[in-house]
Amino acid sequence: MEKFDPLAHFTITDNALSFGDFDLNDIFQLGYTTPLYIYSKNIIKNKIYMLRNLLSPEFKIYYSIKANPFQDIVNYLHQYVDGFDVSSIRELDLALSTGIPGNNICYTGPGKSETELEAAIKSNAIISAESKLEIEKIIQLGSSLNITPRILIRVNPNYTQRRAGMKMASGSSPFGIDAESVPDIIRWIENTKLLLEGFHVYTGSQILDADAINDGQYNTFKLLKELSNICVQTVNIVNVGGGFGIPYFCKHRPLDITSVTENLNNLLSEINSGKFSTGLHTVIELGRYIVGESGVYICKVIDKKISRGKTYLITDGGMHHHLAASGNLGQKVRKNFPIYVANKITSHNTEKVTVTGKLCTPLDILADDVLLSKSVVGDYIAIMNSGAYCLSASPINFLSHPVAQEVLL
Ligand SMILES: Cc1ncc(COP(=O)(O)O)c(C=O)c1O
């Protein structure tokens, strides 16, 4: 099985991390300063190319903006993906600002307000409806706007997604409508002014086990076939989620993407019959898998000190920019993200250190007891795999320090 190498997608020039044609000095000369997120266009592009090569062309790849809403990334991805998955008006606006047509946007998420639903309907986005009450609101808004809204029913399946870092379906759930209640909803919708385009199932995030994804997808396709047979109209869209994970820690192994895509291709070839339209759009929506490995968080060593035998590197960054690396506000088992001294990557002169941010809380640890190249004040720390759920998923207002800069190179 392939080993996890956090530097595999990067080049090292003169013992320092570099990003395509840019080394750190070039980037600072462009006017950027630490703390800084650097994202690599090449890594993002290669991920999409790989998926396109492996997946049947019938699959539509959507980017889930929640993974990283940096405008330059969303703009860049517009040329490579078929659509966007959004969950707020801001994300909808980001998607629309790329010029993508509304019908290539899927608006998902529980608790959508009337303002959000109205914005989604007006922009012709497909709304993934999460409850019966939400569908009633969509019908009302559609008739007052004189637009026929287009929806998917988000289904909460009755099977569990094994091995998900975060399970998002089965059992009792705020997400979607329980599978057993969906047949009645389908029949009810038939007499309303609503276009039921199809179904959406999203079972979980950060899954590294290909067999677990394959089992989940087998169950999803089976469920979708059953539900489609209840529909009077043909089903035009099925959004089968994704949840493809990336390795973060040394015991992780990269996802066997060949196995996952082969399974999806097989399942799709079986679905091309029955109540599905011939031009069925089969969407997989991915966030972390597309952008997660493209990002590096860079912060500068501001102070170095020894306290009762332990060496601390205190940086100008912290958990307010990178909550995930700090352990998500005291997560039970805290693990270190892959971390390096960015300007001394391959040095053999190492030391054990704890890297902190500049916040006044003991939770502000970026790496605890790690072996790093020996560093001095002014050196740069690089936290790898920081492209997804990092800056936008961090408490940026905590202590009111400036927000980290971001650049896509
Ligand atoms: C409905 C839905 N779709 C897509 C995603 C993106 O997931 P990931 O980043 O794991 O690909 C999420 C994440 O929570 C989600 O809730």
The ligand as an SDF file (V2000), in Angstrom:
LIG
                    3D

 16 16  0  0  0  0  0  0  0  0999 V2000
  -23.5550   17.7990    1.7870 C   0  0  0  0  0  0  0  0  0  0  0  0
  -22.0740   17.8800    1.7060 C   0  0  0  0  0  0  0  0  0  0  0  0
  -21.4810   17.7370    0.5140 N   0  0  0  0  0  0  0  0  0  0  0  0
  -20.1370   17.8020    0.3730 C   0  0  0  0  0  0  0  0  0  0  0  0
  -19.3120   18.0170    1.4600 C   0  0  0  0  0  0  0  0  0  0  0  0
  -17.8390   18.0800    1.2530 C   0  0  0  0  0  0  0  0  0  0  0  0
  -17.2110   17.0070    1.8650 O   0  0  0  0  0  0  0  0  0  0  0  0
  -15.6790   16.6560    1.6270 P   0  0  0  0  0  0  0  0  0  0  0  0
  -14.9020   17.9060    1.8560 O   0  0  0  0  0  0  0  0  0  0  0  0
  -15.4100   15.5920    2.6160 O   0  0  0  0  0  0  0  0  0  0  0  0
  -15.5170   16.1880    0.2120 O   0  0  0  0  0  0  0  0  0  0  0  0
  -19.8940   18.1410    2.7340 C   0  0  0  0  0  0  0  0  0  0  0  0
  -19.0590   18.3490    3.9070 C   0  0  0  0  0  0  0  0  0  0  0  0
  -19.4870   18.3970    5.0360 O   0  0  0  0  0  0  0  0  0  0  0  0
  -21.3110   18.0960    2.8610 C   0  0  0  0  0  0  0  0  0  0  0  0
  -21.9200   18.2480    4.0370 O   0  0  0  0  0  0  0  0  0  0  0  0
  1  2  1  0
  2  3  1  0
  2 15  2  0
  3  4  2  0
  4  5  1  0
  5  6  1  0
  5 12  2  0
  6  7  1  0
  7  8  1  0
  8  9  2  0
  8 10  1  0
  8 11  1  0
 12 13  1  0
 12 15  1  0
 13 14  2  0
 15 16  1  0
M  END
$$$$
